[in-house]
Amino acid sequence: MSSGGPSPRTVASAMAEAAAAWIDTLDAEQRAVGAWDWPGSKAADAERVRWFYTPTDHGGLTVHQQRPHQHRAAMRLLATGLSEEGYVTASTIMGLENVLDRTEGFTTGFDRDRGRDPGMYYLRVFGDPTGNGPWSWRFGGHHVSVHHLVLDGEAAAGSPCFLGADPMVSPLLGGRELRPLGGIEDSARQLLHALDAEQRSRAVLTPTAPADIISANRVRPIPGDRLIPLPDIWRGHFAQDLEDRLWSMHDGLESRLGVTDTDRSATELTATPRGLPASEMTADQREMLRGVLETYVGRMPPGVVERERARFDGDALDGVAFAWAGGAERGQPHYYRLQGPRLLAEWDHTQRGVNHAHSVWRDPGHDFGLDLLGEHLAEHHE
């Protein structure tokens, strides 16, 4: 990073300015929903770290609850927390709600007037962005979940960061197609095909892909975690008929994929990363692995992304392992993950006939800045 260029401190300043500007537009009723005090207890902090990627209540002020100028200010804040590529991708994903609505026949759903709704994206700020204490913000809705913590005047933590797409592939005029997450999928498949037979035998955990990312929306993924069923990735539960429908969707998908308990065991999270470590890859393969990793850490804005990339410079990449499950060709259900020190990146493309994908970048132990906050409290409240 060159002198005078963006840094975690300048990113935090941009976030604070955008967050304060958004809050200033809110009336008292809106502030009660969108701008919360910094949590003063572990119980209160539970809401700050609660997150989703399903079309459920993510907590905060929705687009529908804002005037256009307020929504513009909200999007300005979102833009401070993402790279240009990340912001364009997130904006495209939100627009896909209109496409998905058409795919499903413009029906109601999820106990809402409009089940697929580009207006159901939520923003909430925790703490005072103009003060000296810690503060954070989250922006989320169906297939988008962005979190940032500002601590001691720096953008200290930006994970988890989730991006999904449904549909994953959409037709465009002129015989083109829209694939907002195509690079995340294609770069990993390129790496898979670059492996020799022995390497691939180590990288492929099972020929059957799981029905979703394994870490799901857990606050702290741990070894032994397995896939969370779809009905449990919502804020609360629905009436019995809708709950039964969600279970039917989940069970039906696992049945079509042919998932067995052996497959679940093969893809569960482990303390020692499964798959092929970068230390056993060729130089060209390692560069491909860096390319896959960039589709995750590259979501962060300039000034923060350099810090995240630096954690995998040189031999530090050795501890990152690449693991795959499912088919090796486009159009076949598949899953992969990158796992290493302070890294868990997951991709799953199995749903809706392999036209509905999920991806997440996580920094286990550091998500939401929980470790940094613990150190901060110990230092300032001894």
N, C-alpha and C positions, 0 to 999 in steps of 0.2 A: 504494500500500500504506500503510495507516494505521500510525501509531506504535504499537508494541507488538503488531502483527499478525504473522502468520506470515511467515517470511523464509527464504532459503536456509540460514541458520544454524540456525533452529529446526527446519526440515525435517531437516537433517543430524543434529541432536540426537535427533529422534524415530527416525530410521533407526538410529542407533547404539544407542539403548536397545533397540529391537526386535531388531536383529541380535545384540547381546550376550545378550539373554534367550533367543533361539533357540539360540545356540551353547552356552549353559549347560545346556540340556536334553540335549545330545548326549553319548553315550559316546565312548570313544576311537576305536572303529571308525567310528562315524558322522562324527566330526570329521575323520578322515583323508580322507573323501570330500567333506564339506560345507563345511569351514572350512580354507582354504588360506592359507599365508603370502603376503604381498604379493610379486608377481613381482620377482625380482632381476636379470632380464636380458630382452633383447628376445625371446629364445626362449621364456622362461617366460611373458612377457606375451602371447604368441600365443594361449595358452589363454584368457586373460581376455577377449580381444576376439573369440574364436570364437563364432559364434551361428548359430541355426537357427530355422526355423519349421515344418519338417516333423516328423512323429512319429518323431524319431530321438533318440539320446542327446545331450542338451543339456549334460551335464556337471554333476554335483552330486548331492545327496541327493534321491531321489524321495519322493513321498508314500508309496509302498509301504514305503519304508525307515524311516518315522517312525511313532511312536506318535501317537494323536490329539492329545495336548496339544502335541507337537512340531509337528505339522501346523498346529495353531491358531496357534502362535508364528510359523511360516513365513508364514502368510497375513497375520498382523499386520504383518510386515515388508513384504510386498507392498503392503498398504494404505497404508503411509507413502510409497510411491513413485508413487502414482496419485491422481488426483482421485476423488471418490466415483463420478462417472459412469464413469471409467476402470476403477475396481475392480469395479463392478457388471458392466460389459461383459466384463472379463476372466474373472470368476467364471462368467458365463453361458456364455462360450465353452468353458471347461473342462467344464462340464456337458453341452455339446453332444456330447462324446465318447460319452456313452451313447446319444444319439439317432443319431449316425453309426453306432455299432455295430449298432443295430437296422436301419438302412438297408442295411447291408452283410451282414445275415443272421447277426450274432453269430459271425463267423468269426475264425480266427486270422490273423495277418499280420505282416509286417516282422520275421520271425524271433523273434516274441514270443508268449507264451501268449495275450495279448489285444492285437490290433493297434490298436484304438481304446480308449484307456484313460485315464480321468480321474485315475488314480493315477500316470501317467507325466509328472508335472511336477516340474522339478528346481530346487533352490536351491543356490547356492554363494556363499560370502562369501570375498573376497580381502583379506587384511590384517586388522589388529586394529581393530575399531570402537571400542574403548575407548582407543586410543592417540592419538598426535599426528600420525602419518604418514598418507599417503593410504590409502584403502581403498575397496572397491567391492563390489557384489553384483549378481547376475543371477538372474532367475527366468524359466524358460522351459519350454516343451513345445509340443505341437501347437497352432499358431495363437496362441500368446502368447509374447512375448519382451520382457522389461523389464530395463533396465540402468541403474545409477546409480553415479556416482563421487562420493566425498566427499573434498574437498581443502581443507586449511587450515580445517577446521571448517565448510565450507559444502557443500551439495548443488550440485556444480559442473557436472555433465553428466548428462542423463537420456535420451540417445538412443544407439542406435536404439530405437524403441518400436513393436513389431509387434502388430497384432491382426487375426485372420482369423476366418472363420466357415464351417463346413460341418456342416449345411446353413445357408445364408444366410437362408432362409425356412422356418419350421416352423409347422404348424397348431396352434392352441390351441382349447380348448373355447369354445363360444359364437361360432364363426365368426371368431375373431381369429387373428392370426399373430404369431409371434416373429421379429423382425428386429433382432438385436443391433447390427448395423452399418448399419441403415437410414438413419440421419442422415448418415453419411459418404457414402453413395451419393446420396441424394435432394438434399442441399444442392448438390452439384456439378451434378447434372442440372438443377436449377432455374437455376443460373447459365448453363449451356449454352443453355437455352431462352430466357434473357433477352437473349442476344446477337443483334444484327442479322445479316443475311446476310453482310456483309463481315467482321464480327468473327468469326463462326463459321467462315468459310473460313480464317481465320488460326489459330483455336484448334484445329480438327480436323486432326490430322497425317495421318491415314489412315482410311478407312472400315473397316479391319480391326483388331481389337484383338489385342494380343499375348497369349500364353498365361499370362503371369504378370507381376508387377512386374519392372521391368528391373534395378534395383539388386540384387535378390535378397538374399543374405546376405553380400555382399561387406563386408569391413572398411572399405575406402575406395573408394566408387564414383568413377569417373573418366570424362571424355569418351571416347566411343567404345565404352563398355560396352553390350553387348546382352544379351538374355535368357539366363540360364543354364538349360540343360535340367534337367528334374525329377530325373533320376538323380544329378546332381552337387550337389544341395542336401541332403546327408546327411553324417553323420559316417562316413566310410569308404564301402565299397560292399558289396553283398549277393552271395549266391551267384548264379551265372549266370542261373538261371531267374527269380529275382525281379528281377534287374537288367534282363533282357530285358522283363519285364512293365512295369517303370517306363518303359523307352524306348518301348514300345508305347503306353503311356498318353500320353506326351509327344508322340510323333509323330502319334498319332491325333487329339489335341486340335488341334495346329497344322493338320492336314489338314482337320478339320471347320471350323475358323475361316477357312481359306483363306489362311493367312499365307504371304507371299512374301518374298524377300530385299529387295524394295523396301519392304515394310512394316517389316521389321526395321531397315532404314536410317532410316526415318521416325521410329521410336520410340527409337532409340539415344540414350544420354545425350550431351549436348553442353555445351561450356563456356558458351556463350551460350544461355540458356533458350529453348526453342522454344515456340510458342504465342502467346497474346495477353497482353501485359503489362498490369498493372493501370493503368499510366499512360494507357492508351488505352481505359479503361472509364469508363462514366458513374458518377456518385456512387452510384446504386442498385446497379449491378453490383459496384462496389467493396465495398459492404456485404455483398453476397452472397458475394463472394470471402473476406471476413473470416469469414463464417459457415462456409465450407468449411475455412479454415485453423484455426478454433477446434476442429473435430473431430479435429485432430491435436495442436496444442499444448495443447488443453484436457484432454489425458490426464494432464498433470502436476499434482501436488498444489498446493493453495494455499501460497503462499510461494515457489514456483518458477514457476508458470504466469504470474505477473505479469511476471517477467523475460522470458519467452519472448514474450509478447504485445507487450511494449514494443519489441521489435526490429522490429515492423512498424507502429508508430504513425505516423500522418500520412503524409507523403510517402515514408517508408521502405517502404511497401507497393508503390510504383511499380515496383520491380525484380522483383516476383513475377509470374511468367507462368503462365497456365492453359492446359494442353494436353489434348486429348481424342483418343481413338482408338476406333473401333467405332461401334455403334449408339447412337442418341440416346434410345431409349425403354426403359422398364423391361422386363426380360426378354430384352433383346438383349445379346450379349457386348460389353463395353466396358472401357475403361481411361482413367484420367486421371492427371495429375500437376500439382503446384504446384512450381515451381522458382524459386529466387532466391538472393540472398546468404545463405549458411548455411541453406539450406532445400531439402530434397527430400522431398516428400510424394507417395506413390504409392498408387493404388487399382487393383485388377484384379478384374473379376467375369466370368469366362469359363468356369470349370471346372464339371464335373458338371451339364451342361445349364444353365448360368448359375444355379447354386444353391450356389456355393462361392466366397467372396470373400477377398481379401487386401488389407491396408492397412498402410502403414509411414510413420512420421515419422522423418526423419533430419536431422542437422545436419552436412553434409559438412565435413570438416576438424576438426570438434569432437566427432564421435561418440566415445563412450567417454572423452571428455576428453583425447584424445591430445595435442592442442595445448597444453592447460593443463599437462599433466604434463611436457611438454618444457620449458615455461617455468619450471615449478617446479624441475626438476632443474638447469636452467642457473643459476637464482638461488641455489640452496642448495648447489651443488657446483662452483662456479667454482674 
